[in-house]
């Protein structure tokens, strides 16, 4: 069986990485970002849930006393 020639792999991989970097840079540069991202006003809607007004405790099975 002939040996696999790997002498061009470094060139191929490096050129692929550089090409991908350039393509992604071009794609990102075409995106429009808002000038001030904090200018958007968000309304925080507070819902009144019954469990928010009560203090509840969650018991794990290992913290319960052994009842035999």
C-alpha positions in Angstrom: 0.0 0.0 0.0 1.3 3.5 -0.8 1.9 5.9 2.0 -0.5 8.8 2.4 1.1 12.1 1.4 0.5 14.6 4.3 2.9 17.3 3.1 0.1 19.6 1.9 -2.2 19.2 4.9 -0.7 22.1 6.8 -1.2 24.4 3.9 -4.8 23.1 3.4 -5.8 23.5 7.0 -4.2 26.9 7.4 -5.9 28.2 4.2 -9.2 26.8 5.3 -9.0 28.5 8.7 -8.0 31.9 7.2 -10.8 31.6 4.7 -13.3 30.8 7.4 -12.1 33.7 9.5 -12.4 36.1 6.5 -15.9 34.9 5.6 -17.1 35.2 9.2 -15.6 38.7 9.5 -17.5 39.8 6.3 -20.7 38.3 7.6 -20.4 40.0 11.0 -19.5 43.3 9.4 -22.7 43.4 7.5 -24.9 43.1 10.6 -26.5 46.2 11.9 -26.2 46.7 15.7 -28.1 49.3 17.7 -26.0 52.2 18.8 -27.2 52.1 22.4 -28.4 48.7 23.5 -29.6 50.1 26.9 -32.1 52.4 25.3 -34.7 49.7 25.0 -37.2 50.0 27.8 -38.4 46.7 29.2 -41.6 46.4 31.2 -41.2 44.0 34.1 -44.5 42.4 34.6 -44.9 41.2 38.2 -47.3 38.3 38.5 -49.0 37.7 41.8 -48.5 34.0 42.6 -49.7 32.5 45.8 -46.4 30.9 46.5 -44.6 34.3 46.3 -46.3 35.6 49.4 -45.7 32.5 51.5 -42.5 31.1 52.8 -42.2 27.5 51.8 -39.7 24.9 52.7 -38.6 22.0 50.5 -37.8 18.8 52.4 -35.4 16.4 50.8 -36.1 12.8 51.6 -32.7 12.4 53.3 -33.4 15.3 55.7 -36.6 13.7 57.1 -36.4 11.7 60.2 -36.4 7.9 59.8 -39.8 6.5 60.7 -39.8 2.8 61.3 
